[in-house]
């Protein structure tokens, strides 16, 4: 009975024109290079977390973790192999992955 009531409510509010399926919009301007590099994330200057850089560009990177973790809005990412150490803004995070936008040091 509840299911029927919900269906009526949904059908009553259907748009006149069918909606197009949602597709991600690419907003990056730089080309990203697919990589598999170990990195160390410093969170709020208090503790570190190991991550894998999956792709990287001049402006940012996508990282993945072995377990799900909630990052704050800003972190430091270090990649020992190349000597990179950058501040980054966490642009998005979902299920053990995060997108970073590199920033100038504060």
Phi, psi and omega in degrees: 000316177297321180298317179296320180296319178294318178298319177298317180296316180295315182295325180294328183260014179293141178290153180293325179253129180299141180280143176287149178297145180287128176234142180297143178259125180281118181249354181287143179260337180263151175281136180263144179259127177289127180220174173216085185235141177283140179223162176241125179258126175259122184255117177052028178066008186254319182214163181243154180224136176278143180215168175245127173279121181264326171208156187211150174216183177298328186262348183178189182204160170248129181238156177227150180243157177291329178230164179291135179218144176260116181267150172286181183292338183219137182220174169244131178246133178233135178236102189300326184300317180264349183082009181290137172213114187222148167285147179214145172266135177279107183282324178201159172208141183199126174046055175080013176229157179210149174254131183245143171246118181294143180230163174289152179297139181279000000 
